[in-house]
Amino acid sequence: MAESTEIPPETVHRWACDGEAVLIDVREANELESARLADAVHVPMSTFDVARIPTESGKKIVFVCAVGMRSEQVRQYVLAQGILSDAYNLSGGLNAWVEAGLPLETGPLSAPE
């Protein structure tokens, strides 16, 4: 497992832009209209479905929520269950992403989740 699992927003953004990571947003559907990350896979914590996690992608898996607490719980769960051998958490969540001035999408979803 990685020595550091809390990854700062700037690093996660670089990983995503370089195609090195898959972002998994565990927030609920009603939270997505206010702000969301482009190309993140939406797997809400309340109805978490491990089948939606691309375990064979060969990419880093980074879990995301609003402040980093729910995503850390999900990260710990998938590791404890042996679903992933390594996973990361966006440090400070989407709030930290916004504070860092990184790009995001807002408004109505273009396609159903």
Contacts in CASP RR format, 6 or more apart in sequence:
PFRMAT RR
TARGET T0000
AUTHOR 0000-0000-0000
METHOD contacts of the structure
MODEL  1
MAESTEIPPETVHRWACDGEAVLIDVREANELESARLADAVHVPMSTFDV
ARIPTESGKKIVFVCAVGMRSEQVRQYVLAQGILSDAYNLSGGLNAWVEA
GLPLETGPLSAPE
1 79 0 8 1.000
1 85 0 8 1.000
1 86 0 8 1.000
2 86 0 8 1.000
2 88 0 8 1.000
5 75 0 8 1.000
5 87 0 8 1.000
5 88 0 8 1.000
5 89 0 8 1.000
6 88 0 8 1.000
6 89 0 8 1.000
6 91 0 8 1.000
6 92 0 8 1.000
7 15 0 8 1.000
7 62 0 8 1.000
7 88 0 8 1.000
7 89 0 8 1.000
7 90 0 8 1.000
7 91 0 8 1.000
8 91 0 8 1.000
8 96 0 8 1.000
8 100 0 8 1.000
9 90 0 8 1.000
9 91 0 8 1.000
9 92 0 8 1.000
9 93 0 8 1.000
9 96 0 8 1.000
9 97 0 8 1.000
9 99 0 8 1.000
9 100 0 8 1.000
9 102 0 8 1.000
10 100 0 8 1.000
10 102 0 8 1.000
12 21 0 8 1.000
12 23 0 8 1.000
12 62 0 8 1.000
12 64 0 8 1.000
12 88 0 8 1.000
12 90 0 8 1.000
12 97 0 8 1.000
13 97 0 8 1.000
13 100 0 8 1.000
13 102 0 8 1.000
13 103 0 8 1.000
14 20 0 8 1.000
15 21 0 8 1.000
15 60 0 8 1.000
15 62 0 8 1.000
16 23 0 8 1.000
16 37 0 8 1.000
16 39 0 8 1.000
16 62 0 8 1.000
19 59 0 8 1.000
20 59 0 8 1.000
20 60 0 8 1.000
21 59 0 8 1.000
21 60 0 8 1.000
21 61 0 8 1.000
21 62 0 8 1.000
21 88 0 8 1.000
22 41 0 8 1.000
22 54 0 8 1.000
22 57 0 8 1.000
22 59 0 8 1.000
22 60 0 8 1.000
22 61 0 8 1.000
22 62 0 8 1.000
23 37 0 8 1.000
23 39 0 8 1.000
23 40 0 8 1.000
23 41 0 8 1.000
23 62 0 8 1.000
23 64 0 8 1.000
23 90 0 8 1.000
24 40 0 8 1.000
24 41 0 8 1.000
24 43 0 8 1.000
24 52 0 8 1.000
24 53 0 8 1.000
24 61 0 8 1.000
24 62 0 8 1.000
24 63 0 8 1.000
24 64 0 8 1.000
24 71 0 8 1.000
24 74 0 8 1.000
25 32 0 8 1.000
25 36 0 8 1.000
25 37 0 8 1.000
25 40 0 8 1.000
25 41 0 8 1.000
25 42 0 8 1.000
25 43 0 8 1.000
25 64 0 8 1.000
25 65 0 8 1.000
26 43 0 8 1.000
26 44 0 8 1.000
26 45 0 8 1.000
26 48 0 8 1.000
26 63 0 8 1.000
26 64 0 8 1.000
26 65 0 8 1.000
26 70 0 8 1.000
26 71 0 8 1.000
26 74 0 8 1.000
27 42 0 8 1.000
27 44 0 8 1.000
27 45 0 8 1.000
27 64 0 8 1.000
27 65 0 8 1.000
27 66 0 8 1.000
27 70 0 8 1.000
27 94 0 8 1.000
28 44 0 8 1.000
28 45 0 8 1.000
28 46 0 8 1.000
29 42 0 8 1.000
29 44 0 8 1.000
29 113 0 8 1.000
31 66 0 8 1.000
32 42 0 8 1.000
32 109 0 8 1.000
32 113 0 8 1.000
33 106 0 8 1.000
33 107 0 8 1.000
33 108 0 8 1.000
33 109 0 8 1.000
34 106 0 8 1.000
34 107 0 8 1.000
35 94 0 8 1.000
35 98 0 8 1.000
35 104 0 8 1.000
35 105 0 8 1.000
35 106 0 8 1.000
36 42 0 8 1.000
36 104 0 8 1.000
36 105 0 8 1.000
36 106 0 8 1.000
37 64 0 8 1.000
37 94 0 8 1.000
37 97 0 8 1.000
37 104 0 8 1.000
37 105 0 8 1.000
38 103 0 8 1.000
38 104 0 8 1.000
38 105 0 8 1.000
40 64 0 8 1.000
41 52 0 8 1.000
41 53 0 8 1.000
41 54 0 8 1.000
42 113 0 8 1.000
43 49 0 8 1.000
43 52 0 8 1.000
43 53 0 8 1.000
45 65 0 8 1.000
45 70 0 8 1.000
45 73 0 8 1.000
45 74 0 8 1.000
48 74 0 8 1.000
48 77 0 8 1.000
50 78 0 8 1.000
50 81 0 8 1.000
50 83 0 8 1.000
53 61 0 8 1.000
53 78 0 8 1.000
53 83 0 8 1.000
53 84 0 8 1.000
54 61 0 8 1.000
55 61 0 8 1.000
55 83 0 8 1.000
55 84 0 8 1.000
60 86 0 8 1.000
60 88 0 8 1.000
61 78 0 8 1.000
61 84 0 8 1.000
61 86 0 8 1.000
61 87 0 8 1.000
61 88 0 8 1.000
62 87 0 8 1.000
62 88 0 8 1.000
62 89 0 8 1.000
62 90 0 8 1.000
63 71 0 8 1.000
63 72 0 8 1.000
63 74 0 8 1.000
63 75 0 8 1.000
63 87 0 8 1.000
63 88 0 8 1.000
63 89 0 8 1.000
63 90 0 8 1.000
64 71 0 8 1.000
64 90 0 8 1.000
64 93 0 8 1.000
64 94 0 8 1.000
64 97 0 8 1.000
65 71 0 8 1.000
65 90 0 8 1.000
65 93 0 8 1.000
65 94 0 8 1.000
66 93 0 8 1.000
66 94 0 8 1.000
66 95 0 8 1.000
67 92 0 8 1.000
67 93 0 8 1.000
67 94 0 8 1.000
67 95 0 8 1.000
68 89 0 8 1.000
68 90 0 8 1.000
68 91 0 8 1.000
68 92 0 8 1.000
68 93 0 8 1.000
71 89 0 8 1.000
71 90 0 8 1.000
71 93 0 8 1.000
72 89 0 8 1.000
75 87 0 8 1.000
75 88 0 8 1.000
75 89 0 8 1.000
78 84 0 8 1.000
78 87 0 8 1.000
79 85 0 8 1.000
79 86 0 8 1.000
79 87 0 8 1.000
90 96 0 8 1.000
90 97 0 8 1.000
94 104 0 8 1.000
97 104 0 8 1.000
98 104 0 8 1.000
END
